[in-house]
Amino acid sequence: MIIRSNEMKSETRRYMRGGQGDISLLHYVQSDKIPNGRLMAKVEIPVNGSIGNHEHKNETEYYIILSGNGEVIEDGNISQVNAGDVVVTNNATHGIKNIGTAKLEMIAIIINE
């Protein structure tokens, strides 16, 4: 299967998961086409924007940080992330905030256990 760029869906979510700002998503693959998963998207978080804390049960989410600087909270632990870092959240609660001076860009992938 090949998914052409003109077939990808874009959306904007305001206050995503209780976070701040308008979060942009470019869905590389629609959820019904991801075996054992539900998300594969490029995510852009504006300066001071965030995705609020949310829980993952029986699934793992990966954030591949492409550019920018962020702060991840995972089960109460706060860590800074930068371009090139990968965040792996398995059966936990997490969120991310842009703490940099430019937009934070990442790829998010959610797979089921």
FENPERA-V519769 format. One record per backbone hydrogen bond with DSSP energy under -0.5 kcal/mol. NH is the residue of the N-H (numbers start at 1). CO is the residue of the C=O. E is the energy in kcal/mol with one decimal. If there is no record, write none. Layout:
BEGIN
nh->{NH;NH}
co->{CO;CO}
e->{E;E}
END
This chain:
BEGIN
nh->{4;7;8;8;9;11;13;14;15;16;18;19;23;23;24;25;26;27;27;28;28;29;33;34;35;37;38;39;41;42;43;44;45;48;49;50;51;52;52;54;56;57;60;61;62;63;64;64;65;65;66;66;67;70;71;72;73;74;74;75;77;79;81;83;84;85;87;89;89;90;91;91;94;95;96;97;98;99;99;100;104;105;105;106;107;108;109;110;111;112;113}
co->{2;4;4;5;27;25;23;12;21;13;15;16;13;21;44;11;42;9;25;26;40;40;30;31;33;34;110;110;108;26;106;24;104;98;46;20;96;16;50;94;92;55;111;89;109;87;62;107;63;85;64;105;105;81;97;79;95;72;77;93;74;72;70;68;65;82;63;61;87;88;59;89;54;73;51;71;49;69;97;69;45;67;103;43;64;41;62;39;60;36;58}
e->{-0.6;-2.3;-0.5;-1.0;-0.9;-2.3;-3.0;-0.5;-2.6;-0.7;-2.2;-1.9;-2.9;-0.6;-2.1;-3.0;-2.4;-3.1;-0.6;-0.9;-1.6;-1.3;-2.5;-1.5;-0.8;-1.8;-2.1;-1.2;-2.4;-2.3;-3.6;-2.5;-2.8;-0.9;-2.7;-2.4;-2.8;-2.3;-0.5;-2.4;-2.0;-0.5;-2.6;-2.7;-2.8;-2.4;-0.5;-2.8;-0.7;-2.6;-0.6;-2.7;-1.8;-2.8;-2.4;-3.2;-2.1;-0.5;-2.7;-2.5;-2.1;-2.5;-2.7;-0.8;-3.0;-2.4;-2.8;-2.8;-0.5;-0.5;-2.0;-0.5;-2.6;-1.6;-1.8;-2.1;-2.8;-1.7;-0.7;-1.0;-2.8;-2.3;-0.5;-2.4;-2.1;-3.1;-2.1;-2.2;-2.5;-3.4;-2.3}
END
